[in-house]
Amino acid sequence: MTEPIVFHWHRAAITAIAPVTPHVTSVRLRCPLAESYRAGQHVDVRLTAEDGYQAQRSYSVASAQDGSGTLELLIEGLPDGEVSGWFTGVAAVGDQVELRGPIGGSFSWDGPDGGPLLLGGGGSGVVPLLAMLRRRAQGWREIPAALIYSVRTRAEAIALPELERLAAEDPGFSLHLATTRDPGGKRIDAGLVAEALRRTGPPGKVFLCGSNRFVAAASDLIMAAGVAPGVIRTERFGA
Ligand SMILES: Cc1cc2nc3c(=O)[nH]c(=O)nc-3n(C[C@H](O)[C@H](O)[C@H](O)COP(=O)(O)OP(=O)(O)OC[C@H]3O[C@@H](n4cnc5c(N)ncnc54)[C@H](O)[C@@H]3O)c2cc1C
């Protein structure tokens, strides 16, 4: 019998915090876990109030390992969200939280795993995919990659300048944005998936992350386009 993996809680201090879109805040944390995760994995975050009350949620790591001893989370503030509300409205540099992980080995990628990579993110579900693209940019640009990104409006798209810059300067990467609430916007559809597949060729790895609804729609479209279900990995963020 294999032993279950036991994750220990590590202390983590906020070293930088800043809004990146109207609803999403970037939080950089100094923590030993920053040296030991793969792109796409997530961590559990635990907050403890002065009276001992604790709240715990999962967040994907947005950064690729960079030797700085820190990692980045990108947290979307939800209305009345207990943990996301604290990060987006209350937290400050120097505050301490606890992290454990990294979790989610099957939803992770590194250069030697190969490609081509077809990535699909809905809303904040783009975060683990951003980590994969940042890892790819560190030395694996020969692996073709496409990101299908569904988001309400351009203003709410996470890391859009970084993604558009990468798409402009890197012929091996293409960005396929579907804005659902901008004027003339649309949901992801067969045409968008076909365009992404035309750029990557048959994908060796497909990673899809977002709400249940987004992940179900994206997997259906990608399988209908002829991609084998066995190469598709999914992660659901909840509601
Ligand atoms: C593997 C994994 C990775 C995740 N990575 C990220 C990430 O990188 N960035 C990020 O912002 N979030 C991420 N999440 C979601 C995160 O864990 C929390 O669910 C989210 O921040 C809400 O927590 P809260 O305490 O603020 O809200 P709560 O106080 O728990 O809930 C507040 C309200 O929001 C609703 N709600 C709860 N969760 C969601 C959700 N995910 N989407 C929409 N509505 C919701 C509840 O039904 C409730 O009405 C991830 C979840 C999983 C499972």
The ligand as an ORCA input file, in Angstrom:
! r2SCAN-3c Opt
* xyz 0 1
  C      -8.160     23.702     -7.206
  C      -8.723     25.116     -7.044
  C      -7.960     26.205     -7.428
  C      -8.475     27.508     -7.292
  N      -7.714     28.565     -7.717
  C      -8.224     29.818     -7.635
  C      -7.459     30.946     -8.119
  O      -6.331     30.799     -8.625
  N      -8.010     32.178     -8.010
  C      -9.264     32.368     -7.460
  O      -9.721     33.529     -7.391
  N     -10.009     31.322     -7.003
  C      -9.516     30.071     -7.049
  N     -10.249     29.007     -6.570
  C     -11.527     29.277     -5.856
  C     -11.221     29.500     -4.348
  O     -10.771     28.282     -3.772
  C     -12.460     29.931     -3.543
  O     -13.513     29.041     -3.815
  C     -12.914     31.352     -3.872
  O     -11.863     32.290     -3.640
  C     -14.114     31.703     -2.988
  O     -13.754     31.657     -1.627
  P     -14.322     32.746     -0.610
  O     -13.948     32.313      0.778
  O     -13.912     34.113     -1.018
  O     -15.903     32.677     -0.833
  P     -16.983     31.948      0.099
  O     -17.130     32.752      1.357
  O     -16.634     30.503      0.215
  O     -18.258     32.087     -0.834
  C     -18.805     33.395     -1.181
  C     -19.833     33.263     -2.288
  O     -19.186     32.919     -3.514
  C     -19.687     31.689     -4.038
  N     -18.495     30.970     -4.541
  C     -17.642     30.210     -3.823
  N     -16.634     29.766     -4.609
  C     -16.869     30.275     -5.844
  C     -16.162     30.215     -7.067
  N     -15.014     29.510     -7.207
  N     -16.676     30.881     -8.131
  C     -17.824     31.606     -8.015
  N     -18.522     31.703     -6.879
  C     -18.052     31.044     -5.793
  C     -20.332     30.987     -2.881
  O     -21.363     30.136     -3.335
  C     -20.848     32.166     -2.075
  O     -22.073     32.652     -2.599
  C      -9.765     27.704     -6.718
  C     -10.525     26.575     -6.325
  C     -10.027     25.315     -6.494
  C     -10.879     24.151     -6.061
*
